[in-house]
Amino acid sequence: MTITGPHLEEITSRNLDAALGIRVRPDQEHAVEPVAHSLAEAYVRPAGVAWPRLIVDGDRPVGFLMAFIDIDWHQDGTDFRSGLWRLNIAAEEQGHGYGRFAVESVAAEIRRRGGKELYVTWHPGPDGPEGFYLGLGFRTTGETSGGQTVGVLDLS
C-alpha cells in the first residue's frame, strides 16, 4: 500500500540508497552536509540523540531531515535542547512545501517528547535559508554556533 502525501520514514536498509541519493542544489552544498555525513554523525552519537528520517511523498523520496533530541548544548549539563539539525530537500523538489512539512514534523516529535522549543542553525548571508526559517516563526537568539545563526521556535 502506498501512502499518499508527504510522510517520514525511518532510515533502514530498504530506503538507505534513496536517502543517500538526496542532493540539494549545487549552490546550497556549502550550507548543508550531505546525507551520508549526517547518517555517519547519527551513528557516532549516543543512542536517541539523532533522529534521521527520509521525507517521502507517495513513494518518491523528496528530502532528508535529522533532528537532535535533548543535546547538552553548552556541554556543561545546564542547557538541553532539541531541534532540526539537518534539512536536505532534493534540488528538483524544492518549493513544494517539503521544507515546511519537515519543520512541522520535527516540531510534532519534539512536542510529543515534552519539548517546548525547537532550535535550528543556519548559514547567514543572502544565499542562506534565514528567510525560510523566519517565515515559519523562528526568531534569532543572538547566539552563533560554528559560525551559524541560531534560531528558536516556541512550541507552546
GULUM-120194 format. One record per residue (C-alpha): x, y, z negated. Coordinates in Angstrom, 1 decimal, decimal comma, always signed. Layout:
BEGIN
X / Y / Z
...
***
This chain:
BEGIN
+0,0 / +0,0 / +0,0
+1,4 / +3,4 / +1,0
+0,9 / +6,3 / -1,4
-0,3 / +9,4 / +0,4
+1,1 / +12,8 / -0,6
+4,3 / +13,6 / -2,4
+5,4 / +11,5 / -5,3
+8,5 / +10,5 / -7,2
+10,2 / +7,1 / -7,1
+12,9 / +5,8 / -9,5
+16,1 / +5,2 / -7,6
+16,5 / +1,4 / -7,1
+18,4 / -0,9 / -4,7
+15,3 / -0,7 / -2,5
+15,5 / +3,0 / -1,9
+19,2 / +3,8 / -2,6
+20,1 / +4,2 / +1,1
+17,1 / +6,6 / +1,6
+18,3 / +8,7 / -1,4
+21,9 / +8,8 / -0,1
+20,6 / +9,9 / +3,3
+19,1 / +13,1 / +2,0
+21,0 / +16,1 / +3,4
+20,4 / +19,8 / +2,8
+21,1 / +22,4 / +5,4
+24,8 / +22,9 / +6,2
+24,6 / +26,5 / +4,8
+23,4 / +25,1 / +1,4
+26,0 / +22,4 / +1,0
+28,2 / +24,7 / -1,1
+25,4 / +25,2 / -3,6
+24,4 / +21,7 / -4,5
+26,2 / +18,4 / -4,9
+25,4 / +15,5 / -2,5
+23,1 / +12,8 / -3,8
+25,9 / +10,3 / -4,2
+27,8 / +12,7 / -6,6
+24,6 / +13,2 / -8,6
+24,0 / +9,5 / -8,9
+27,6 / +8,9 / -10,0
+27,1 / +11,6 / -12,6
+23,9 / +9,9 / -13,8
+25,8 / +6,7 / -14,1
+28,5 / +8,0 / -16,4
+26,2 / +9,9 / -18,7
+24,7 / +8,4 / -21,9
+21,6 / +6,4 / -21,1
+18,5 / +8,6 / -20,8
+20,3 / +11,9 / -20,2
+19,9 / +11,9 / -16,5
+16,6 / +11,4 / -14,7
+17,2 / +10,9 / -11,0
+14,3 / +10,5 / -8,6
+13,6 / +10,2 / -4,9
+10,9 / +12,6 / -3,6
+8,8 / +10,7 / -1,1
+5,8 / +11,9 / +1,0
+3,8 / +8,9 / +2,0
+6,6 / +6,5 / +2,8
+9,0 / +9,3 / +4,1
+11,9 / +10,3 / +1,8
+12,0 / +14,1 / +1,7
+14,2 / +15,0 / -1,2
+16,1 / +14,1 / -4,4
+15,9 / +15,6 / -7,8
+17,8 / +14,9 / -11,0
+16,6 / +16,2 / -14,4
+18,6 / +16,3 / -17,6
+16,9 / +15,4 / -20,8
+18,0 / +16,7 / -24,2
+21,6 / +17,5 / -23,4
+23,7 / +19,2 / -26,0
+24,1 / +22,5 / -24,1
+26,9 / +24,0 / -26,1
+28,3 / +20,6 / -27,1
+28,1 / +21,6 / -30,8
+24,8 / +20,0 / -31,8
+22,9 / +23,3 / -32,1
+21,1 / +23,7 / -28,8
+19,5 / +20,7 / -27,0
+17,9 / +21,5 / -23,6
+16,1 / +19,7 / -20,8
+15,7 / +20,9 / -17,2
+16,4 / +20,5 / -13,5
+20,0 / +19,5 / -12,8
+19,9 / +18,9 / -9,0
+17,4 / +19,6 / -6,3
+18,2 / +18,5 / -2,7
+15,4 / +18,9 / -0,2
+16,2 / +17,4 / +3,2
+17,0 / +20,1 / +5,7
+14,1 / +19,2 / +8,0
+11,6 / +19,0 / +5,1
+12,3 / +22,5 / +3,6
+9,4 / +25,0 / +3,5
+6,7 / +22,4 / +2,9
+6,3 / +22,7 / -0,8
+8,5 / +19,8 / -1,9
+10,7 / +22,0 / -4,0
+7,7 / +23,3 / -5,9
+6,5 / +19,8 / -6,3
+9,9 / +18,7 / -7,7
+9,9 / +21,6 / -10,3
+6,3 / +20,8 / -11,3
+7,2 / +17,1 / -11,6
+10,2 / +17,8 / -13,9
+8,1 / +20,2 / -15,9
+5,4 / +17,5 / -16,4
+8,1 / +15,0 / -17,5
+9,6 / +17,4 / -20,0
+6,2 / +18,2 / -21,4
+5,4 / +14,5 / -21,7
+8,5 / +14,2 / -23,8
+7,5 / +17,1 / -26,0
+9,7 / +19,8 / -24,4
+8,6 / +23,4 / -24,3
+11,2 / +24,8 / -21,9
+12,6 / +23,8 / -18,5
+16,1 / +25,1 / -17,7
+17,8 / +25,3 / -14,3
+21,0 / +26,8 / -13,0
+21,6 / +28,2 / -9,5
+24,4 / +29,8 / -7,4
+23,9 / +33,5 / -7,4
+24,0 / +35,5 / -4,2
+21,9 / +36,3 / -1,1
+22,1 / +32,7 / +0,1
+21,2 / +31,1 / -3,2
+17,8 / +29,9 / -4,5
+17,2 / +32,7 / -7,0
+14,0 / +33,9 / -5,3
+12,6 / +30,4 / -5,2
+13,1 / +29,9 / -9,0
+12,0 / +33,4 / -10,0
+8,9 / +33,0 / -7,8
+8,0 / +29,8 / -9,8
+8,1 / +31,8 / -13,0
+11,6 / +31,2 / -14,2
+13,4 / +34,1 / -15,9
+17,1 / +34,6 / -16,2
+18,5 / +34,0 / -19,7
+21,6 / +36,3 / -19,3
+23,8 / +33,2 / -19,5
+26,0 / +31,6 / -16,9
+27,2 / +28,0 / -16,7
+30,1 / +27,1 / -14,5
+29,6 / +30,4 / -12,6
+25,9 / +29,7 / -12,0
+23,0 / +31,8 / -13,3
+20,9 / +30,1 / -16,0
+17,1 / +30,3 / -15,8
+14,3 / +29,1 / -18,0
+10,6 / +28,4 / -17,6
+8,3 / +28,4 / -20,6
+6,2 / +25,2 / -20,6
+3,9 / +26,0 / -23,5
***
